[in-house]
Amino acid sequence: MIKTAILTMSDKGYIGERKDITGPTIKNILPEDTYSLVYYKMLPDEIDKITEELVYLCDELKVNLILTNGGTGFSKRDVTPEATLQVSEKLVPGFGEAMRAASLKITPKAMLSRGISCIRNETLIINLPGSPKAATENLEVILDAIPHGIDILTGNATECATPKK
């Protein structure tokens, strides 16, 4: 099982003015036979709080996967990629590239998404958009690749270069 955390970044959600729809939407997409949701939290769009939570999840709780949503746009308060970058040990550009490429087929506004992906210790962190529709579309593009990536990251993958028959 992939030990998973979902973090929703939303100032209004954090103070109770907006209900989080995207976090539960992400949870419902994850196959229960592969992903175990062990943590969910809503945070304000504040870089220090986001980095602190990411470090806790990677270093203390030792989750395998963190899916963030929200805070990836152009607003002054959108700081999720910057917070993610601050805790990063290795960048993983392929997830963001794949998500934006697929999203561009749906809307030209996809190029405005600044979400990144990275590794810290044995945790993969992936920034998803804040809207339920965009988060769903993006997650569906990368979902099949995540388990193998986690296996490699945690040392559980063998024969990665062997072609399937």
GUNU-660654 format. One record per residue: residue in three letters; x, z, y of N, C-alpha, C, CB in turn; residue number from 0. Coordinates in steps of 0.05 Angstrom, whole numbers, plus 5000, padded with zeros to 4 digits. Last residue first. Glycine has a CB too. Layout:
REM residues N
+------+------+------+------+-------+-------+-------+------+------+------+-------+-------+-------+-----+
| code | n.px | n.pz | n.py | ca.px | ca.pz | ca.py | c.px | c.pz | c.py | cb.px | cb.pz | cb.py | pos |
+------+------+------+------+-------+-------+-------+------+------+------+-------+-------+-------+-----+
|  Ala |    X |    Z |    Y |     X |     Z |     Y |    X |    Z |    Y |     X |     Z |     Y | NUM |
...
+------+------+------+------+-------+-------+-------+------+------+------+-------+-------+-------+-----+
END
This chain:
REM residues 165
+------+------+------+------+-------+-------+-------+------+------+------+-------+-------+-------+-----+
| code | n.px | n.pz | n.py | ca.px | ca.pz | ca.py | c.px | c.pz | c.py | cb.px | cb.pz | cb.py | pos |
+------+------+------+------+-------+-------+-------+------+------+------+-------+-------+-------+-----+
|  Lys | 5133 | 4569 | 4830 |  5128 |  4547 |  4811 | 5099 | 4540 | 4810 |  5139 |  4553 |  4783 | 164 |
|  Lys | 5166 | 4585 | 4891 |  5144 |  4589 |  4872 | 5140 | 4565 | 4855 |  5118 |  4597 |  4887 | 163 |
|  Pro | 5237 | 4591 | 4898 |  5212 |  4577 |  4904 | 5191 | 4584 | 4882 |  5217 |  4547 |  4904 | 162 |
|  Thr | 5273 | 4646 | 4920 |  5265 |  4632 |  4896 | 5238 | 4618 | 4902 |  5262 |  4651 |  4872 | 161 |
|  Ala | 5288 | 4679 | 4961 |  5293 |  4651 |  4964 | 5284 | 4634 | 4940 |  5322 |  4646 |  4968 | 160 |
|  Cys | 5276 | 4731 | 4944 |  5261 |  4719 |  4967 | 5265 | 4689 | 4969 |  5271 |  4732 |  4993 | 159 |
|  Glu | 5287 | 4767 | 4901 |  5286 |  4738 |  4897 | 5270 | 4724 | 4919 |  5274 |  4731 |  4870 | 158 |
|  Thr | 5248 | 4822 | 4922 |  5270 |  4811 |  4906 | 5266 | 4781 | 4904 |  5271 |  4824 |  4878 | 157 |
|  Ala | 5232 | 4876 | 4966 |  5229 |  4847 |  4958 | 5254 | 4839 | 4942 |  5227 |  4829 |  4984 | 156 |
|  Asn | 5239 | 4927 | 4983 |  5224 |  4923 |  4958 | 5220 | 4894 | 4950 |  5197 |  4935 |  4962 | 155 |
|  Gly | 5261 | 4941 | 5031 |  5279 |  4937 |  5008 | 5265 | 4933 | 4982 |  5297 |  4960 |  5006 | 154 |
|  Thr | 5230 | 4941 | 5076 |  5232 |  4966 |  5061 | 5250 | 4964 | 5036 |  5205 |  4976 |  5053 | 153 |
|  Leu | 5233 | 4888 | 5092 |  5241 |  4909 |  5110 | 5246 | 4935 | 5095 |  5220 |  4913 |  5131 | 152 |
|  Ile | 5209 | 4861 | 5049 |  5237 |  4856 |  5056 | 5248 | 4879 | 5072 |  5240 |  4829 |  5072 | 151 |
|  Asp | 5157 | 4882 | 5052 |  5173 |  4885 |  5028 | 5203 | 4881 | 5033 |  5164 |  4865 |  5006 | 150 |
|  Ile | 5142 | 4864 | 5102 |  5145 |  4893 |  5098 | 5162 | 4898 | 5073 |  5117 |  4906 |  5095 | 149 |
|  Gly | 5140 | 4809 | 5091 |  5158 |  4819 |  5112 | 5163 | 4849 | 5108 |  5147 |  4814 |  5139 | 148 |
|  His | 5099 | 4808 | 5054 |  5126 |  4800 |  5046 | 5147 | 4811 | 5066 |  5128 |  4770 |  5043 | 147 |
|  Pro | 5055 | 4826 | 5087 |  5064 |  4841 |  5063 | 5093 | 4834 | 5054 |  5045 |  4837 |  5041 | 146 |
|  Ile | 5052 | 4784 | 5129 |  5060 |  4812 |  5134 | 5069 | 4827 | 5109 |  5037 |  4827 |  5147 | 145 |
|  Ala | 5032 | 4734 | 5116 |  5061 |  4738 |  5117 | 5070 | 4767 | 5120 |  5073 |  4722 |  5141 | 144 |
|  Asp | 4977 | 4737 | 5120 |  4989 |  4732 |  5094 | 5019 | 4737 | 5094 |  4983 |  4704 |  5086 | 143 |
|  Leu | 4968 | 4746 | 5177 |  4962 |  4767 |  5157 | 4975 | 4762 | 5130 |  4932 |  4768 |  5153 | 142 |
|  Ile | 4973 | 4710 | 5218 |  4997 |  4722 |  5207 | 4993 | 4741 | 5183 |  5010 |  4738 |  5229 | 141 |
|  Val | 4921 | 4691 | 5230 |  4944 |  4672 |  5228 | 4967 | 4684 | 5213 |  4952 |  4662 |  5255 | 140 |
|  Glu | 4890 | 4736 | 5236 |  4885 |  4719 |  5213 | 4907 | 4699 | 5209 |  4859 |  4704 |  5217 | 139 |
|  Leu | 4908 | 4755 | 5285 |  4915 |  4770 |  5260 | 4911 | 4752 | 5236 |  4898 |  4795 |  5258 | 138 |
|  Asn | 4886 | 4718 | 5321 |  4915 |  4721 |  5318 | 4922 | 4734 | 5292 |  4925 |  4737 |  5342 | 137 |
|  Glu | 4830 | 4724 | 5314 |  4843 |  4698 |  5310 | 4873 | 4700 | 5306 |  4837 |  4680 |  5335 | 136 |
|  Thr | 4826 | 4780 | 5327 |  4818 |  4769 |  5301 | 4832 | 4743 | 5295 |  4788 |  4766 |  5299 | 135 |
|  Ala | 4842 | 4780 | 5380 |  4857 |  4796 |  5361 | 4851 | 4786 | 5332 |  4850 |  4826 |  5363 | 134 |
|  Ala | 4803 | 4747 | 5403 |  4831 |  4738 |  5403 | 4847 | 4754 | 5383 |  4843 |  4741 |  5431 | 133 |
|  Lys | 4757 | 4780 | 5393 |  4758 |  4752 |  5384 | 4787 | 4743 | 5382 |  4742 |  4734 |  5403 | 132 |
|  Pro | 4769 | 4829 | 5419 |  4764 |  4828 |  5390 | 4767 | 4800 | 5379 |  4736 |  4839 |  5383 | 131 |
|  Ser | 4824 | 4830 | 5465 |  4796 |  4822 |  5459 | 4792 | 4821 | 5429 |  4789 |  4795 |  5472 | 130 |
|  Gly | 4878 | 4843 | 5468 |  4858 |  4864 |  5469 | 4830 | 4856 | 5463 |  4859 |  4875 |  5496 | 129 |
|  Pro | 4926 | 4814 | 5421 |  4911 |  4815 |  5446 | 4889 | 4837 | 5444 |  4898 |  4788 |  5451 | 128 |
|  Leu | 4979 | 4852 | 5388 |  4956 |  4834 |  5387 | 4942 | 4835 | 5414 |  4937 |  4841 |  5364 | 127 |
|  Asn | 5044 | 4864 | 5369 |  5025 |  4866 |  5391 | 5004 | 4844 | 5388 |  5040 |  4863 |  5419 | 126 |
|  Ile | 5071 | 4897 | 5315 |  5060 |  4871 |  5324 | 5040 | 4876 | 5346 |  5047 |  4856 |  5300 | 125 |
|  Ile | 5125 | 4925 | 5282 |  5107 |  4929 |  5304 | 5098 | 4901 | 5314 |  5119 |  4945 |  5328 | 124 |
|  Leu | 5147 | 4951 | 5222 |  5141 |  4926 |  5236 | 5120 | 4932 | 5257 |  5132 |  4903 |  5217 | 123 |
|  Thr | 5194 | 4999 | 5203 |  5168 |  4994 |  5214 | 5167 | 4967 | 5228 |  5159 |  5016 |  5233 | 122 |
|  Glu | 5241 | 5023 | 5189 |  5227 |  5008 |  5169 | 5198 | 5002 | 5177 |  5228 |  5022 |  5142 | 121 |
|  Asn | 5270 | 5017 | 5252 |  5273 |  5030 |  5226 | 5260 | 5012 | 5204 |  5261 |  5059 |  5225 | 120 |
|  Arg | 5231 | 4971 | 5282 |  5245 |  4996 |  5287 | 5246 | 5011 | 5261 |  5230 |  5013 |  5310 | 119 |
|  Ile | 5221 | 4904 | 5299 |  5226 |  4923 |  5278 | 5239 | 4948 | 5290 |  5244 |  4911 |  5256 | 118 |
|  Cys | 5169 | 4866 | 5333 |  5196 |  4876 |  5329 | 5197 | 4895 | 5305 |  5206 |  4890 |  5354 | 117 |
|  Ser | 5134 | 4820 | 5375 |  5136 |  4835 |  5350 | 5165 | 4843 | 5346 |  5127 |  4817 |  5325 | 116 |
|  Ile | 5092 | 4813 | 5433 |  5117 |  4810 |  5418 | 5115 | 4824 | 5392 |  5142 |  4820 |  5434 | 115 |
|  Gly | 5047 | 4782 | 5480 |  5052 |  4799 |  5457 | 5078 | 4792 | 5443 |  5030 |  4798 |  5438 | 114 |
|  Arg | 5029 | 4756 | 5523 |  5057 |  4763 |  5524 | 5065 | 4780 | 5500 |  5064 |  4778 |  5549 | 113 |
|  Ser | 4987 | 4701 | 5536 |  4991 |  4725 |  5520 | 5021 | 4731 | 5518 |  4979 |  4722 |  5492 | 112 |
|  Leu | 4982 | 4653 | 5560 |  4984 |  4676 |  5578 | 4989 | 4702 | 5563 |  4959 |  4678 |  5595 | 111 |
|  Met | 4973 | 4615 | 5523 |  5000 |  4617 |  5533 | 5004 | 4640 | 5552 |  5008 |  4591 |  5546 | 110 |
|  Ala | 4918 | 4616 | 5517 |  4935 |  4630 |  5497 | 4963 | 4634 | 5507 |  4934 |  4616 |  5471 | 109 |
|  Lys | 4891 | 4582 | 5550 |  4898 |  4609 |  5561 | 4915 | 4625 | 5542 |  4872 |  4624 |  5567 | 108 |
|  Pro | 4876 | 4539 | 5522 |  4901 |  4537 |  5536 | 4910 | 4564 | 5548 |  4900 |  4516 |  5558 | 107 |
|  Thr | 4848 | 4553 | 5457 |  4846 |  4555 |  5487 | 4874 | 4553 | 5500 |  4834 |  4582 |  5494 | 106 |
|  Ile | 4858 | 4533 | 5406 |  4831 |  4543 |  5413 | 4827 | 4544 | 5443 |  4827 |  4571 |  5401 | 105 |
|  Lys | 4909 | 4520 | 5402 |  4891 |  4500 |  5391 | 4862 | 4508 | 5399 |  4893 |  4498 |  5361 | 104 |
|  Leu | 4934 | 4566 | 5418 |  4933 |  4544 |  5437 | 4915 | 4521 | 5427 |  4962 |  4533 |  5441 | 103 |
|  Ser | 4932 | 4597 | 5372 |  4913 |  4603 |  5394 | 4911 | 4580 | 5414 |  4920 |  4629 |  5408 | 102 |
|  Ala | 4976 | 4577 | 5344 |  4949 |  4574 |  5333 | 4928 | 4578 | 5355 |  4944 |  4595 |  5310 | 101 |
|  Ala | 5017 | 4592 | 5380 |  5013 |  4564 |  5372 | 4985 | 4560 | 5361 |  5034 |  4556 |  5350 | 100 |
|  Arg | 5012 | 4648 | 5382 |  5007 |  4632 |  5406 | 5002 | 4603 | 5399 |  5031 |  4635 |  5425 |  99 |
|  Met | 5024 | 4661 | 5328 |  4998 |  4669 |  5340 | 4992 | 4652 | 5364 |  4998 |  4698 |  5347 |  98 |
|  Ala | 5076 | 4641 | 5323 |  5055 |  4631 |  5306 | 5027 | 4637 | 5318 |  5056 |  4643 |  5278 |  97 |
|  Glu | 5103 | 4672 | 5361 |  5104 |  4643 |  5363 | 5080 | 4631 | 5347 |  5130 |  4632 |  5352 |  96 |
|  Gly | 5095 | 4724 | 5341 |  5085 |  4717 |  5367 | 5083 | 4686 | 5371 |  5102 |  4728 |  5389 |  95 |
|  Phe | 5123 | 4719 | 5292 |  5095 |  4726 |  5293 | 5082 | 4718 | 5319 |  5092 |  4757 |  5289 |  94 |
|  Gly | 5177 | 4704 | 5306 |  5159 |  4686 |  5291 | 5130 | 4693 | 5292 |  5168 |  4686 |  5263 |  93 |
|  Pro | 5209 | 4743 | 5330 |  5194 |  4725 |  5347 | 5174 | 4707 | 5332 |  5213 |  4707 |  5361 |  92 |
|  Val | 5226 | 4802 | 5325 |  5214 |  4785 |  5304 | 5197 | 4764 | 5319 |  5198 |  4802 |  5283 |  91 |
|  Leu | 5283 | 4841 | 5344 |  5260 |  4825 |  5351 | 5252 | 4808 | 5327 |  5266 |  4807 |  5376 |  90 |
|  Lys | 5304 | 4906 | 5327 |  5306 |  4877 |  5322 | 5281 | 4863 | 5330 |  5312 |  4872 |  5291 |  89 |
|  Glu | 5291 | 4953 | 5351 |  5318 |  4950 |  5341 | 5324 | 4921 | 5335 |  5322 |  4967 |  5316 |  88 |
|  Ser | 5248 | 4975 | 5405 |  5257 |  4955 |  5385 | 5286 | 4957 | 5377 |  5252 |  4927 |  5397 |  87 |
|  Val | 5229 | 5005 | 5445 |  5234 |  5019 |  5420 | 5246 | 5000 | 5398 |  5208 |  5031 |  5409 |  86 |
|  Gln | 5224 | 4968 | 5487 |  5240 |  4992 |  5491 | 5247 | 5006 | 5465 |  5227 |  5011 |  5510 |  85 |
|  Leu | 5186 | 4932 | 5468 |  5214 |  4924 |  5471 | 5233 | 4948 | 5473 |  5217 |  4905 |  5495 |  84 |
|  Thr | 5140 | 4963 | 5474 |  5149 |  4954 |  5447 | 5178 | 4947 | 5448 |  5132 |  4931 |  5437 |  83 |
|  Ala | 5137 | 4965 | 5529 |  5140 |  4990 |  5514 | 5151 | 4984 | 5486 |  5113 |  5005 |  5512 |  82 |
|  Glu | 5130 | 4910 | 5540 |  5154 |  4924 |  5551 | 5159 | 4950 | 5536 |  5150 |  4930 |  5580 |  81 |
|  Pro | 5081 | 4900 | 5515 |  5105 |  4887 |  5505 | 5131 | 4901 | 5515 |  5106 |  4857 |  5514 |  80 |
|  Thr | 5046 | 4936 | 5546 |  5051 |  4939 |  5517 | 5076 | 4925 | 5507 |  5027 |  4930 |  5502 |  79 |
|  Val | 5030 | 4934 | 5598 |  5058 |  4940 |  5593 | 5064 | 4944 | 5563 |  5066 |  4966 |  5607 |  78 |
|  Asp | 4988 | 4920 | 5646 |  4994 |  4910 |  5619 | 5024 | 4913 | 5614 |  4985 |  4880 |  5617 |  77 |
|  Arg | 4981 | 4933 | 5699 |  4979 |  4955 |  5680 | 4985 | 4946 | 5651 |  4951 |  4967 |  5681 |  76 |
|  Lys | 4981 | 4883 | 5725 |  5003 |  4902 |  5731 | 5003 | 4925 | 5710 |  4999 |  4913 |  5759 |  75 |
|  Ser | 4963 | 4831 | 5678 |  4956 |  4853 |  5697 | 4980 | 4871 | 5701 |  4932 |  4869 |  5686 |  74 |
|  Phe | 4972 | 4794 | 5640 |  4987 |  4792 |  5665 | 4982 | 4814 | 5684 |  4981 |  4765 |  5678 |  73 |
|  Gly | 4971 | 4823 | 5573 |  4966 |  4802 |  5593 | 4983 | 4803 | 5617 |  4937 |  4803 |  5601 |  72 |
|  Thr | 4973 | 4863 | 5536 |  4992 |  4841 |  5533 | 4988 | 4818 | 5553 |  4989 |  4829 |  5505 |  71 |
|  Gly | 4938 | 4906 | 5531 |  4962 |  4909 |  5547 | 4982 | 4887 | 5545 |  4975 |  4934 |  5541 |  70 |
|  Gly | 4916 | 4903 | 5462 |  4912 |  4908 |  5490 | 4939 | 4910 | 5505 |  4896 |  4933 |  5495 |  69 |
|  Asn | 4938 | 4934 | 5403 |  4921 |  4914 |  5416 | 4916 | 4923 | 5445 |  4894 |  4912 |  5401 |  68 |
|  Thr | 4986 | 4938 | 5350 |  4976 |  4946 |  5376 | 4956 | 4926 | 5385 |  4999 |  4950 |  5397 |  67 |
|  Leu | 4999 | 4958 | 5288 |  4985 |  4937 |  5302 | 4974 | 4948 | 5328 |  4962 |  4925 |  5284 |  66 |
|  Ile | 5053 | 4976 | 5251 |  5037 |  4984 |  5274 | 5025 | 4959 | 5286 |  5054 |  5000 |  5295 |  65 |
|  Leu | 5073 | 4991 | 5186 |  5062 |  4971 |  5204 | 5047 | 4984 | 5226 |  5044 |  4951 |  5189 |  64 |
|  Asn | 5092 | 5035 | 5158 |  5104 |  5009 |  5153 | 5097 | 4988 | 5174 |  5097 |  4999 |  5126 |  63 |
|  Val | 5106 | 5099 | 5187 |  5087 |  5079 |  5179 | 5103 | 5053 | 5175 |  5064 |  5075 |  5200 |  62 |
|  Lys | 5131 | 5150 | 5198 |  5144 |  5129 |  5181 | 5123 | 5110 | 5169 |  5159 |  5143 |  5158 |  61 |
|  Leu | 5124 | 5193 | 5229 |  5103 |  5187 |  5210 | 5112 | 5166 | 5190 |  5077 |  5178 |  5224 |  60 |
|  Glu | 5175 | 5190 | 5256 |  5165 |  5215 |  5244 | 5144 | 5209 | 5222 |  5152 |  5232 |  5266 |  59 |
|  Asp | 5189 | 5137 | 5271 |  5209 |  5156 |  5264 | 5199 | 5181 | 5249 |  5224 |  5165 |  5288 |  58 |
|  Cys | 5141 | 5108 | 5282 |  5163 |  5096 |  5267 | 5181 | 5118 | 5255 |  5179 |  5078 |  5285 |  57 |
|  Leu | 5107 | 5143 | 5310 |  5097 |  5130 |  5286 | 5119 | 5118 | 5269 |  5078 |  5107 |  5295 |  56 |
|  Tyr | 5142 | 5160 | 5352 |  5130 |  5180 |  5333 | 5122 | 5166 | 5307 |  5106 |  5194 |  5346 |  55 |
|  Val | 5151 | 5111 | 5378 |  5173 |  5126 |  5366 | 5163 | 5146 | 5345 |  5190 |  5140 |  5387 |  54 |
|  Leu | 5098 | 5101 | 5396 |  5111 |  5082 |  5377 | 5135 | 5096 | 5363 |  5121 |  5057 |  5392 |  53 |
|  Glu | 5090 | 5144 | 5431 |  5073 |  5141 |  5407 | 5086 | 5123 | 5386 |  5045 |  5130 |  5415 |  52 |
|  Glu | 5129 | 5133 | 5470 |  5129 |  5158 |  5456 | 5113 | 5157 | 5430 |  5118 |  5181 |  5474 |  51 |
|  Thr | 5111 | 5083 | 5489 |  5137 |  5085 |  5475 | 5139 | 5111 | 5459 |  5160 |  5084 |  5495 |  50 |
|  Ile | 5062 | 5100 | 5512 |  5062 |  5080 |  5490 | 5089 | 5082 | 5475 |  5058 |  5052 |  5501 |  49 |
|  Lys | 5077 | 5135 | 5552 |  5060 |  5145 |  5530 | 5061 | 5126 | 5506 |  5031 |  5148 |  5540 |  48 |
|  Asp | 5108 | 5101 | 5584 |  5120 |  5125 |  5572 | 5104 | 5135 | 5548 |  5124 |  5147 |  5592 |  47 |
|  Ile | 5071 | 5061 | 5601 |  5094 |  5054 |  5584 | 5106 | 5078 | 5570 |  5116 |  5041 |  5601 |  46 |
|  Glu | 5004 | 5062 | 5597 |  5027 |  5075 |  5610 | 5051 | 5073 | 5591 |  5020 |  5105 |  5616 |  45 |
|  Asp | 4946 | 5052 | 5590 |  4966 |  5031 |  5595 | 4990 | 5044 | 5610 |  4955 |  5007 |  5610 |  44 |
|  Pro | 4927 | 5104 | 5544 |  4926 |  5090 |  5569 | 4948 | 5070 | 5571 |  4927 |  5110 |  5593 |  43 |
|  Leu | 4907 | 5096 | 5475 |  4925 |  5105 |  5495 | 4919 | 5091 | 5522 |  4954 |  5100 |  5486 |  42 |
|  Met | 4877 | 5114 | 5414 |  4874 |  5099 |  5439 | 4892 | 5112 | 5460 |  4844 |  5099 |  5448 |  41 |
|  Lys | 4895 | 5110 | 5345 |  4895 |  5124 |  5370 | 4891 | 5105 | 5394 |  4921 |  5141 |  5374 |  40 |
|  Tyr | 4902 | 5121 | 5277 |  4889 |  5105 |  5298 | 4889 | 5122 | 5323 |  4860 |  5096 |  5290 |  39 |
|  Tyr | 4930 | 5120 | 5213 |  4931 |  5130 |  5240 | 4917 | 5110 | 5259 |  4960 |  5134 |  5249 |  38 |
|  Val | 4928 | 5097 | 5164 |  4934 |  5125 |  5164 | 4933 | 5137 | 5192 |  4961 |  5130 |  5152 |  37 |
|  Leu | 4901 | 5048 | 5126 |  4901 |  5057 |  5154 | 4905 | 5088 | 5154 |  4875 |  5049 |  5169 |  36 |
|  Ser | 4933 | 5011 | 5081 |  4922 |  5038 |  5083 | 4924 | 5047 | 5112 |  4937 |  5058 |  5064 |  35 |
|  Tyr | 4927 | 4948 | 5052 |  4933 |  4964 |  5076 | 4919 | 4990 | 5075 |  4925 |  4948 |  5101 |  34 |
|  Thr | 4910 | 4927 | 5003 |  4937 |  4923 |  5012 | 4946 | 4942 | 5034 |  4941 |  4894 |  5021 |  33 |
|  Asp | 4857 | 4935 | 4994 |  4875 |  4937 |  4971 | 4904 | 4934 | 4978 |  4867 |  4916 |  4950 |  32 |
|  Glu | 4832 | 4925 | 5042 |  4836 |  4953 |  5034 | 4854 | 4956 | 5010 |  4809 |  4966 |  5028 |  31 |
|  Pro | 4854 | 4878 | 5088 |  4845 |  4882 |  5061 | 4852 | 4911 | 5051 |  4857 |  4861 |  5041 |  30 |
|  Leu | 4835 | 4880 | 5155 |  4856 |  4887 |  5136 | 4845 | 4892 | 5108 |  4871 |  4912 |  5146 |  29 |
|  Ile | 4789 | 4876 | 5185 |  4802 |  4851 |  5175 | 4822 | 4857 | 5153 |  4816 |  4836 |  5198 |  28 |
|  Asn | 4776 | 4927 | 5201 |  4758 |  4913 |  5183 | 4770 | 4887 | 5171 |  4732 |  4907 |  5196 |  27 |
|  Lys | 4817 | 4938 | 5238 |  4815 |  4953 |  5213 | 4798 | 4939 | 5193 |  4802 |  4981 |  5219 |  26 |
|  Ile | 4802 | 4903 | 5279 |  4827 |  4899 |  5265 | 4826 | 4913 | 5238 |  4851 |  4909 |  5282 |  25 |
|  Thr | 4754 | 4928 | 5295 |  4753 |  4900 |  5285 | 4779 | 4894 | 5269 |  4751 |  4880 |  5309 |  24 |
|  Pro | 4772 | 4978 | 5314 |  4756 |  4977 |  5289 | 4754 | 4948 | 5278 |  4729 |  4987 |  5294 |  23 |
|  Gly | 4801 | 4956 | 5360 |  4814 |  4972 |  5339 | 4799 | 4971 | 5313 |  4818 |  5000 |  5348 |  22 |
|  Thr | 4760 | 4930 | 5390 |  4782 |  4915 |  5378 | 4795 | 4930 | 5356 |  4802 |  4907 |  5399 |  21 |
|  Ile | 4727 | 4967 | 5413 |  4715 |  4949 |  5393 | 4738 | 4935 | 5377 |  4697 |  4928 |  5406 |  20 |
|  Asp | 4722 | 5027 | 5444 |  4741 |  5009 |  5431 | 4727 | 4993 | 5409 |  4765 |  5024 |  5419 |  19 |
|  Lys | 4682 | 5033 | 5501 |  4685 |  5038 |  5472 | 4705 | 5017 | 5461 |  4658 |  5036 |  5458 |  18 |
|  Arg | 4698 | 5060 | 5564 |  4694 |  5036 |  5547 | 4699 | 5043 | 5518 |  4713 |  5013 |  5557 |  17 |
|  Glu | 4707 | 5109 | 5586 |  4689 |  5091 |  5601 | 4683 | 5065 | 5585 |  4701 |  5084 |  5628 |  16 |
|  Gly | 4744 | 5145 | 5565 |  4716 |  5145 |  5555 | 4697 | 5127 | 5570 |  4706 |  5172 |  5556 |  15 |
|  Ile | 4796 | 5141 | 5578 |  4780 |  5161 |  5593 | 4751 | 5160 | 5586 |  4784 |  5157 |  5623 |  14 |
|  Tyr | 4811 | 5100 | 5543 |  4824 |  5126 |  5541 | 4808 | 5148 | 5556 |  4852 |  5124 |  5553 |  13 |
|  Gly | 4782 | 5056 | 5562 |  4776 |  5067 |  5535 | 4787 | 5096 | 5533 |  4787 |  5050 |  5513 |  12 |
|  Lys | 4809 | 5047 | 5610 |  4781 |  5054 |  5610 | 4772 | 5066 | 5583 |  4763 |  5029 |  5616 |  11 |
|  Asp | 4861 | 5034 | 5591 |  4856 |  5056 |  5610 | 4828 | 5065 | 5609 |  4864 |  5047 |  5639 |  10 |
|  Ser | 4882 | 5019 | 5529 |  4860 |  5014 |  5547 | 4857 | 5038 | 5565 |  4834 |  5007 |  5532 |   9 |
|  Met | 4909 | 5000 | 5470 |  4917 |  5006 |  5497 | 4894 | 4999 | 5516 |  4943 |  4992 |  5505 |   8 |
|  Thr | 4907 | 5024 | 5405 |  4892 |  5009 |  5425 | 4900 | 5018 | 5453 |  4861 |  5013 |  5421 |   7 |
|  Leu | 4941 | 5021 | 5346 |  4941 |  5033 |  5373 | 4926 | 5014 | 5392 |  4970 |  5038 |  5382 |   6 |
|  Ile | 4940 | 5034 | 5278 |  4929 |  5017 |  5299 | 4929 | 5033 | 5325 |  4900 |  5008 |  5292 |   5 |
|  Ala | 4984 | 5035 | 5222 |  4973 |  5049 |  5246 | 4962 | 5028 | 5265 |  4995 |  5066 |  5260 |   4 |
|  Thr | 4992 | 5036 | 5151 |  4987 |  5022 |  5176 | 4976 | 5041 | 5197 |  4967 |  5000 |  5171 |   3 |
|  Lys | 5027 | 5025 | 5094 |  5019 |  5048 |  5111 | 5017 | 5037 | 5140 |  5039 |  5072 |  5110 |   2 |
|  Ile | 5009 | 4985 | 5045 |  5023 |  4984 |  5070 | 5011 | 5005 | 5088 |  5021 |  4956 |  5083 |   1 |
|  Met | 5017 | 5000 | 4976 |  5000 |  5000 |  5000 | 5018 | 5000 | 5025 |  4981 |  5024 |  5000 |   0 |
+------+------+------+------+-------+-------+-------+------+------+------+-------+-------+-------+-----+
END
